Amino acid sequence: MPRTLRKKIADMDSEELLDEADALAEQFKQWDPSDADRDRAAALHAVRKAHRRAVLAEQELADAVVQAKARGASWRQVGSM
């Protein structure tokens, strides 16, 4: 949550929420990211992409194990892969 959030959202009425949203939107419009911000964002994006590929690979492995077990492979055979 942004540091400018003065109160918990649950405690705000609709007018306060709109005021907070307007203030945050103005901050966003005026933000000029530095080169370091851009570099950090690019690095974090690469981490995110790599994590996504790892998750997909883990799911593919789990699916393959299920298929192997369904076709009679032993745990020893699966584990030796």
C-alpha positions in Angstrom: 0.0 0.0 0.0 1.2 3.5 -0.7 2.7 5.4 2.2 0.2 8.2 1.6 -2.6 6.0 2.7 -3.7 7.7 6.0 -6.3 5.3 7.2 -7.3 1.8 6.4 -9.5 1.6 3.4 -12.2 -0.2 5.4 -12.4 2.8 7.7 -12.9 5.4 4.8 -16.2 6.6 3.5 -16.7 7.0 -0.2 -15.7 10.7 -0.3 -12.4 9.9 1.5 -11.7 7.0 -0.9 -12.3 9.3 -3.9 -10.0 12.0 -2.4 -7.3 9.4 -1.7 -7.6 8.0 -5.2 -7.3 11.5 -6.7 -4.2 12.2 -4.6 -2.6 8.9 -5.7 -3.5 9.5 -9.3 -1.8 13.0 -9.2 1.3 11.5 -7.6 1.4 8.9 -10.4 1.0 11.5 -13.1 3.9 13.5 -11.7 6.2 10.6 -11.1 9.3 10.6 -13.4 11.1 7.3 -13.0 14.9 7.4 -12.7 17.2 5.1 -14.7 17.6 3.1 -11.5 13.8 2.7 -11.3 13.7 1.5 -14.9 16.7 -0.9 -14.3 15.1 -2.3 -11.2 11.7 -2.8 -13.0 13.4 -4.6 -15.9 15.3 -6.9 -13.5 12.1 -7.7 -11.5 10.2 -8.3 -14.7 12.9 -10.9 -15.7 12.5 -12.5 -12.3 8.7 -12.6 -12.8 9.0 -14.2 -16.2 11.5 -16.8 -15.0 9.3 -17.6 -12.0 6.3 -18.1 -14.4 8.4 -20.5 -16.5 9.4 -22.4 -13.4 5.8 -22.8 -12.2 4.7 -24.0 -15.7 7.6 -26.5 -15.7 6.7 -27.8 -12.3 3.1 -28.2 -13.4 4.2 -30.0 -16.5 6.4 -32.3 -14.4 3.5 -33.1 -12.0 1.2 -33.9 -14.9 3.9 -36.2 -16.4 4.3 -38.0 -13.1 0.5 -38.5 -12.9 0.5 -39.9 -16.4 3.4 -42.2 -15.7 1.9 -43.5 -12.5 -1.5 -44.0 -14.3 0.4 -46.2 -16.9 2.0 -48.4 -14.3 5.4 -46.8 -13.7 6.8 -47.4 -10.3 8.0 -44.6 -8.0 11.5 -45.9 -8.4 11.2 -45.5 -12.2 9.7 -42.0 -11.9 12.3 -41.0 -9.3 15.2 -42.2 -11.6 14.2 -39.7 -14.2 
